[in-house]
Amino acid sequence: MTDIKEQIKEFRIGEKIRNLRQQKRLTLQELSELTTLSKPLLSQIENQQVIPPLATLLKIAKGLKVDIHFFFADADNSQKYVLTRREDIREDERVPRISSNEIVRPYTYHSLAQGLRHKHMEPFLVEFENRAWDDSLFFKHDGDEEFIYIVSGELDFHYNNEVLRMREGDSIYYDSGQPHGWVAVGKGNAKAVAVMYTRE
């Protein structure tokens, strides 16, 4: 499998964040205040030492006043559609387990519309790890909505005080401003198509 640092460099997420922050003449401290993320964490992300989870990317996108697709798009790309073939989703190109503030998120994701600019939705193929639930896996991002369709396996969706068991073919649309999290249950991991929508 490709080395994780090489994968991060290919996405260039940290580089894009740093360049945009500098264009806006913001210090790390100022970006920290805009996003409620710690300065050390932002520094690690910019230096490509940490792969930020989607919730963290959303906070950074809002702080920098860009859509989340900015981090997955090619600046020189003006295409009108992205066709992702089944064989295009390679195991070595997925963003692996995501760590933030020493919390390991139990999933990996692969962008299904990488390179397409000026879109309002961000679709992903997500693989969820089979593991025990822990309340530290709760997260939220205000002002956003998500849709998830289970492709294979079973998931427990923790939403506020509820736990919803979801199986292949099930789907859910929800306000992601509420505490929520996912873990695969049953046998093996689970896969889902997730679509994130940012109102701002």
C-alpha positions as CSV (number, residue, x, y, z in Angstrom):
1,M,0.0,0.0,0.0
2,T,1.2,3.5,-0.7
3,D,2.8,5.2,2.2
4,I,0.3,7.4,4.1
5,K,2.5,10.5,3.8
6,E,2.6,10.1,0.1
7,Q,-1.2,9.9,0.0
8,I,-1.5,13.1,2.0
9,K,0.9,14.8,-0.4
10,E,-1.2,13.7,-3.3
11,F,-4.3,15.3,-1.8
12,R,-2.3,18.4,-0.8
13,I,-4.9,19.3,1.7
14,G,-2.5,20.9,4.2
15,E,-0.8,22.9,1.4
16,K,-4.1,24.2,0.2
17,I,-5.1,25.3,3.7
18,R,-1.8,27.1,4.3
19,N,-1.8,28.8,0.9
20,L,-5.4,30.0,1.4
21,R,-4.8,31.1,4.9
22,Q,-1.7,33.1,3.8
23,Q,-3.7,34.7,0.9
24,K,-6.2,35.9,3.4
25,R,-3.4,37.2,5.7
26,L,-4.5,35.1,8.6
27,T,-2.2,33.8,11.3
28,L,-2.6,30.2,12.6
29,Q,-3.9,31.8,15.9
30,E,-6.6,33.7,14.0
31,L,-7.6,30.6,12.0
32,S,-7.7,28.7,15.3
33,E,-10.2,31.3,16.7
34,L,-12.3,31.2,13.5
35,T,-12.6,27.4,13.5
36,T,-12.4,26.6,17.3
37,L,-9.6,24.1,16.3
38,S,-6.3,24.2,18.3
39,K,-3.3,26.0,16.8
40,P,-1.1,22.8,17.1
41,L,-3.7,20.7,15.3
42,L,-3.9,23.3,12.5
43,S,-0.1,23.3,12.2
44,Q,0.0,19.5,12.0
45,I,-2.7,19.6,9.2
46,E,-0.8,22.3,7.3
47,N,2.4,20.3,7.6
48,Q,0.6,17.2,6.3
49,Q,1.3,15.3,9.6
50,V,-2.4,14.7,10.3
51,I,-5.3,13.9,7.9
52,P,-8.3,15.9,9.1
53,P,-11.7,14.2,9.3
54,L,-14.5,15.7,7.2
55,A,-16.0,17.5,10.2
56,T,-12.6,19.3,10.8
57,L,-12.4,20.1,7.1
58,L,-15.8,21.7,7.2
59,K,-14.8,23.9,10.1
60,I,-11.7,25.0,8.3
61,A,-13.7,25.6,5.1
62,K,-16.1,27.8,6.9
63,G,-13.3,29.7,8.7
64,L,-11.6,30.3,5.3
65,K,-15.0,31.0,3.6
66,V,-14.7,28.3,0.9
67,D,-16.7,25.2,0.1
68,I,-15.4,21.9,1.3
69,H,-14.9,20.8,-2.3
70,F,-12.0,23.4,-2.5
71,F,-9.8,20.8,-0.7
72,F,-10.6,18.1,-3.3
73,A,-10.6,20.2,-6.5
74,D,-7.9,20.9,-9.0
75,A,-7.6,24.7,-9.3
76,D,-7.1,24.5,-13.1
77,N,-10.0,22.1,-13.7
78,S,-13.2,23.5,-15.3
79,Q,-14.9,20.2,-16.1
80,K,-18.7,19.9,-15.8
81,Y,-19.0,16.3,-14.5
82,V,-17.0,13.6,-12.8
83,L,-17.6,9.9,-13.8
84,T,-16.1,7.5,-11.3
85,R,-15.9,3.9,-12.5
86,R,-15.9,1.0,-10.1
87,E,-12.4,0.2,-11.0
88,D,-11.3,3.8,-10.3
89,I,-11.8,3.3,-6.6
90,R,-8.5,1.7,-5.7
91,E,-7.7,0.6,-2.1
92,D,-4.4,2.5,-2.2
93,E,-6.0,5.9,-3.1
94,R,-8.5,6.1,-0.2
95,V,-7.8,8.4,2.6
96,P,-7.0,6.1,5.5
97,R,-8.1,6.2,9.1
98,I,-8.4,9.8,10.2
99,S,-6.9,11.1,13.4
100,S,-7.8,14.4,15.1
101,N,-6.8,15.4,18.6
102,E,-5.6,11.8,19.1
103,I,-9.1,10.4,18.4
104,V,-9.1,7.8,15.6
105,R,-12.2,8.0,13.5
106,P,-13.3,4.4,12.5
107,Y,-13.7,5.0,8.8
108,T,-11.8,5.7,5.5
109,Y,-13.3,7.7,2.6
110,H,-12.8,8.1,-1.1
111,S,-14.1,11.3,-2.9
112,L,-16.5,10.4,-5.7
113,A,-16.4,13.9,-7.3
114,Q,-12.7,14.8,-6.9
115,G,-11.7,17.6,-9.2
116,L,-15.2,19.0,-9.8
117,R,-15.4,22.7,-8.7
118,H,-18.3,24.9,-7.6
119,K,-20.5,22.0,-6.4
120,H,-22.8,22.2,-3.4
121,M,-22.6,18.5,-2.4
122,E,-19.6,16.4,-1.6
123,P,-20.1,12.6,-2.2
124,F,-17.9,10.0,-0.7
125,L,-17.6,6.2,-0.6
126,V,-16.9,5.5,3.1
127,E,-15.7,2.3,4.7
128,F,-16.6,2.0,8.4
129,E,-14.4,-0.1,10.8
130,N,-16.0,-2.7,13.0
131,R,-15.2,-1.7,16.5
132,A,-16.8,-0.9,19.9
133,W,-18.6,2.4,20.2
134,D,-17.0,5.1,22.3
135,D,-18.6,8.5,23.0
136,S,-15.4,10.2,22.0
137,L,-16.5,9.3,18.4
138,F,-19.3,11.8,18.5
139,F,-18.8,14.9,16.4
140,K,-21.0,17.6,14.8
141,H,-20.7,20.4,12.3
142,D,-23.4,23.1,12.4
143,G,-25.3,24.3,9.4
144,D,-24.7,21.1,7.3
145,E,-26.8,18.2,6.2
146,E,-25.8,14.6,5.3
147,F,-27.3,11.7,3.5
148,I,-25.9,8.1,3.8
149,Y,-26.9,5.0,1.9
150,I,-25.6,1.6,3.2
151,V,-24.0,-0.3,0.3
152,S,-22.9,-3.4,2.4
153,G,-22.6,-4.6,5.9
154,E,-24.3,-3.2,9.0
155,L,-23.9,0.1,10.9
156,D,-24.9,1.5,14.2
157,F,-25.7,5.2,13.8
158,H,-25.4,7.1,17.0
159,Y,-27.5,10.3,16.9
160,N,-27.8,12.3,20.1
161,N,-29.3,9.7,22.5
162,E,-30.5,7.3,19.9
163,V,-28.8,4.3,18.3
164,L,-30.2,3.2,14.9
165,R,-29.2,-0.1,13.4
166,M,-28.8,0.2,9.7
167,R,-28.4,-2.6,7.1
168,E,-27.6,-2.8,3.4
169,G,-30.1,-0.8,1.4
170,D,-31.1,1.5,4.3
171,S,-30.5,5.2,4.1
172,I,-30.8,8.3,6.3
173,Y,-30.8,12.0,5.8
174,Y,-30.0,14.1,8.9
175,D,-28.9,17.4,10.3
176,S,-25.2,17.0,11.1
177,G,-25.3,19.9,13.6
178,Q,-26.4,17.3,16.1
179,P,-23.8,15.0,17.8
180,H,-23.5,11.9,15.7
181,G,-21.1,9.0,14.8
182,W,-20.9,5.6,13.1
183,V,-19.4,2.2,13.7
184,A,-19.8,-1.0,11.7
185,V,-21.4,-3.9,13.6
186,G,-22.0,-7.6,12.9
187,K,-19.5,-9.3,10.6
188,G,-16.7,-7.3,9.1
189,N,-16.6,-3.7,8.0
190,A,-19.5,-1.8,6.3
191,K,-19.5,0.5,3.2
192,A,-21.8,3.4,2.4
193,V,-22.2,6.3,0.0
194,A,-22.2,9.5,1.9
195,V,-23.2,12.9,0.6
196,M,-22.5,16.1,2.5
197,Y,-24.2,19.4,1.8
198,T,-23.0,22.7,3.2
199,R,-25.5,25.5,3.3
200,E,-23.0,28.3,3.5
